[in-house]
Amino acid sequence: MEKSTWRNVLGVCVLIHIICSHVMVSILDIRINAGFLMTFLYACMSFVIFRPAHRIMRIMQLGSMVSAYAFFMIFALYDPVWFTIIKVDWVVFALLILMCLTYGHRLTERITLWMMAICLGEALYALTIHRLTSSIVIGDLSFLSMAVQGVVFLLGVGQLEKLLNTRSSRKPVKGAAKST
């Protein structure tokens, strides 16, 4: 990434996010990680700033991703036999990454969908299992770890696509000698 004001602002936001990731905010019997709140704020801001072309379609796609996240987390809670070999986090990660790659065409759309889906899915999961637990904890460190892993994976896929596009768009030079 080239040096720019955008890069500096992004760096400051990431540092503040890291510092706040160990702070828990308590509201009634709900404990919310400050990093979760910041991630959700970033996702909402990017959803507004980047303005998806078909907003209703994006909201429906987001709803399917949120329900998939919550479903697999709750399914693993009630029937852990299926997830004894493979951790549920990896199943959710793979499913949501595939959905992001399918639904989003640009990198910004993919990352926005990822962040919104995992934030809303985590909140839905925590509110759903509230009856089984004494208090609600939204956005623990494993959630933040999965958020970062997904963004890094999507950035890697974006760089790979860019590399493949530049490589395939090269035209052969006329008059170049053929190698034998």
C-alpha positions as CSV (number, residue, x, y, z in Angstrom):
1,M,0.0,0.0,0.0
2,E,1.4,3.4,-1.0
3,K,2.0,6.1,1.6
4,S,-1.1,8.3,1.8
5,T,-3.4,9.9,4.3
6,W,-5.8,7.0,3.9
7,R,-3.0,4.6,5.0
8,N,-2.2,6.7,8.0
9,V,-5.9,6.9,9.1
10,L,-6.2,3.2,8.7
11,G,-3.1,2.6,10.7
12,V,-4.4,4.8,13.6
13,C,-7.8,3.0,13.5
14,V,-6.1,-0.4,13.7
15,L,-3.9,0.7,16.6
16,I,-6.9,2.0,18.5
17,H,-8.8,-1.2,17.7
18,I,-6.0,-3.3,19.2
19,I,-5.8,-1.2,22.3
20,C,-9.6,-1.4,22.9
21,S,-9.9,-5.1,22.2
22,H,-9.3,-6.0,25.8
23,V,-11.9,-3.6,27.2
24,M,-15.4,-4.9,28.0
25,V,-18.3,-2.5,28.2
26,S,-21.2,-3.6,30.5
27,I,-24.8,-2.6,29.9
28,L,-27.2,-4.4,32.3
29,D,-26.3,-8.0,32.0
30,I,-24.7,-7.7,28.5
31,R,-20.9,-7.5,28.2
32,I,-19.8,-6.2,24.9
33,N,-16.1,-6.1,23.8
34,A,-15.0,-2.6,22.7
35,G,-13.2,-4.2,19.7
36,F,-16.5,-5.7,18.6
37,L,-18.2,-2.3,18.8
38,M,-15.5,-0.7,16.8
39,T,-15.6,-3.5,14.2
40,F,-19.3,-3.1,13.9
41,L,-18.9,0.7,13.6
42,Y,-16.3,0.3,10.9
43,A,-18.6,-2.2,9.0
44,C,-21.6,0.2,9.2
45,M,-19.5,3.1,8.0
46,S,-18.1,1.2,5.1
47,F,-21.6,-0.1,4.1
48,V,-22.7,3.6,4.0
49,I,-19.5,5.0,2.4
50,F,-19.1,2.4,-0.4
51,R,-22.8,2.3,-1.2
52,P,-23.5,-1.1,-2.8
53,A,-25.2,-0.9,-6.2
54,H,-28.2,-3.1,-5.2
55,R,-28.7,-2.3,-1.5
56,I,-31.7,-4.6,-1.0
57,M,-29.9,-7.5,-2.6
58,R,-26.9,-6.9,-0.3
59,I,-29.1,-6.8,2.7
60,M,-30.6,-10.1,1.7
61,Q,-27.2,-11.6,1.2
62,L,-26.1,-10.2,4.5
63,G,-29.2,-11.8,6.2
64,S,-28.2,-15.2,4.7
65,M,-24.7,-14.9,6.0
66,V,-25.8,-13.8,9.5
67,S,-28.2,-16.7,9.8
68,A,-25.6,-19.1,8.6
69,Y,-23.2,-17.9,11.2
70,A,-25.7,-18.1,14.0
71,F,-27.1,-21.5,12.8
72,F,-23.7,-23.2,12.8
73,M,-22.7,-21.8,16.2
74,I,-26.0,-22.9,17.7
75,F,-25.9,-26.3,15.9
76,A,-22.4,-27.0,17.3
77,L,-23.8,-26.1,20.8
78,Y,-26.7,-28.5,20.6
79,D,-25.0,-31.3,18.6
80,P,-21.3,-31.3,19.2
81,V,-20.7,-34.7,17.7
82,W,-20.5,-33.2,14.2
83,F,-17.7,-30.9,15.3
84,T,-15.5,-33.2,17.3
85,I,-12.8,-33.4,14.5
86,I,-13.3,-30.0,12.9
87,K,-13.8,-27.0,15.1
88,V,-17.0,-25.0,14.4
89,D,-15.0,-21.8,13.9
90,W,-13.3,-23.3,10.9
91,V,-16.6,-24.4,9.4
92,V,-18.2,-21.0,9.9
93,F,-15.0,-19.3,8.6
94,A,-15.0,-21.4,5.4
95,L,-18.7,-21.0,4.8
96,L,-18.7,-17.2,5.2
97,I,-15.5,-16.7,3.2
98,L,-17.1,-18.7,0.3
99,M,-20.3,-16.6,0.6
100,C,-18.2,-13.3,0.6
101,L,-16.3,-14.4,-2.4
102,T,-19.5,-15.3,-4.2
103,Y,-21.6,-12.3,-3.2
104,G,-19.0,-9.6,-3.4
105,H,-17.4,-8.5,-6.6
106,R,-14.9,-5.9,-5.4
107,L,-12.7,-6.2,-2.4
108,T,-14.5,-3.5,-0.5
109,E,-17.8,-5.3,-0.9
110,R,-16.3,-8.5,0.3
111,I,-14.7,-7.0,3.4
112,T,-17.8,-5.1,4.3
113,L,-20.0,-8.2,3.9
114,W,-17.5,-10.1,6.1
115,M,-17.4,-7.6,8.9
116,M,-21.2,-7.0,8.9
117,A,-22.0,-10.7,8.8
118,I,-19.7,-11.8,11.6
119,C,-20.7,-8.8,13.8
120,L,-24.4,-9.3,13.4
121,G,-24.1,-13.1,13.5
122,E,-22.2,-12.9,16.8
123,A,-24.8,-10.6,18.3
124,L,-27.6,-12.9,17.1
125,Y,-25.9,-16.0,18.5
126,A,-25.2,-14.3,21.9
127,L,-28.8,-13.1,22.2
128,T,-30.2,-16.5,21.1
129,I,-28.2,-18.5,23.8
130,H,-29.0,-15.9,26.5
131,R,-31.6,-18.3,28.0
132,L,-28.9,-20.9,28.6
133,T,-26.4,-18.6,30.2
134,S,-26.6,-16.1,33.0
135,S,-25.1,-13.1,31.1
136,I,-24.5,-12.2,27.5
137,V,-20.9,-11.8,26.2
138,I,-20.7,-10.4,22.7
139,G,-17.4,-10.3,20.8
140,D,-14.8,-12.2,22.8
141,L,-11.2,-12.6,21.6
142,S,-12.0,-15.6,19.5
143,F,-14.5,-13.5,17.5
144,L,-11.9,-10.8,17.0
145,S,-9.4,-13.4,15.9
146,M,-11.8,-14.8,13.3
147,A,-12.6,-11.2,12.1
148,V,-8.9,-10.5,11.5
149,Q,-8.3,-13.9,9.8
150,G,-11.1,-13.3,7.4
151,V,-10.0,-9.8,6.5
152,V,-6.4,-11.0,5.9
153,F,-7.7,-14.0,3.8
154,L,-9.9,-11.7,1.7
155,L,-7.0,-9.3,1.2
156,G,-4.8,-12.2,0.1
157,V,-7.5,-13.3,-2.4
158,G,-7.8,-9.8,-3.7
159,Q,-4.0,-9.5,-4.3
160,L,-4.0,-12.9,-6.0
161,E,-6.8,-11.8,-8.3
162,K,-5.0,-8.6,-9.1
163,L,-1.8,-10.6,-9.9
164,L,-3.7,-13.0,-12.1
165,N,-5.4,-10.1,-13.9
166,T,-2.2,-8.3,-14.6
167,R,-0.5,-11.5,-15.8
168,S,-3.3,-12.4,-18.1
169,S,-3.6,-8.9,-19.5
170,R,0.0,-8.8,-20.7
171,K,0.1,-8.9,-24.5
172,P,3.0,-10.5,-26.3
173,V,5.5,-8.1,-27.8
174,K,5.4,-8.1,-31.6
175,G,8.7,-9.0,-33.2
176,A,10.0,-10.8,-30.2
177,A,12.1,-13.8,-30.8
178,K,10.6,-17.2,-30.0
179,S,12.6,-19.4,-27.7
180,T,13.1,-22.9,-28.8
